[in-house]
Amino acid sequence: MSDDTRGKPKEGHRLYATLLELAPLALFFFANSRWGIYDGIAVFIAASAIALPCYRWLEGRWPIMPVVSAFFVLVFGGLSLWLHDDLFIKLKPTILNCLFGLILGGGLLLLRRPLLKPIFGAAFRLTEEGWRKLTMRWALFFFVLAAVNEVFWRGFSTDTWIASKMFVSFPLTMVFAFLQIPLLKRYWDGDGNPFG
């Protein structure tokens, strides 16, 4: 592999990589619906551990956000299984989303660096102002996701909390990502704007 292609996603593998990112969560939902939350957590841990090397093989790199997420699944899921207390897995989305929000917001405010750029720079070519705005929006949105998780795990049953991942958090994320298209279009750097 040449230096200019090392670490870049292989052509045609982006869809498979996305499916690998979503598969552990989908398997968690399935296992929970069939056998209960603790079996669901065990499947979630195993699927996350399997998905990462597959992603590495497909994309030629270790994905930052899925690696961090898998680490939290292992730690908080492991604690839930070990102590037989689902509180830990319920806290995981809150802590993880707050961490992502703090890293992105802190990088922007303290380091003056839009940290989304090294993560998604291969997919999007934006001006520096575009990267700053997109990074701040995602930082704030991660805090929104943390708040949504807090509302559902504290105020509703475990089954409702699990359903909220698929029917509230995931659709909310898709809508939010779609609403960023005008920003991507406006701040695209150079020719070949796929949004315009």
Secondary structure, DSSP 4 states (H G I P E B T S, - for coil): --TTTTTSPPTT-HHHHHHHHHHHHHHHHHHHHHH-HHHHHHHHHHHHHHHHHHHHHHHSS--HHHHHHHHHHHHHHHHHHHHT-THHHHHHHHHHHHHHHHHHHHHHHTS---THHHHHTTT--B-HHHHHHHHHHHHHHHHHHHHHHHHHHHHS-HHHHHHHIIIIIHHHHHHHHHHTHHHHHHTB-SS--TT-
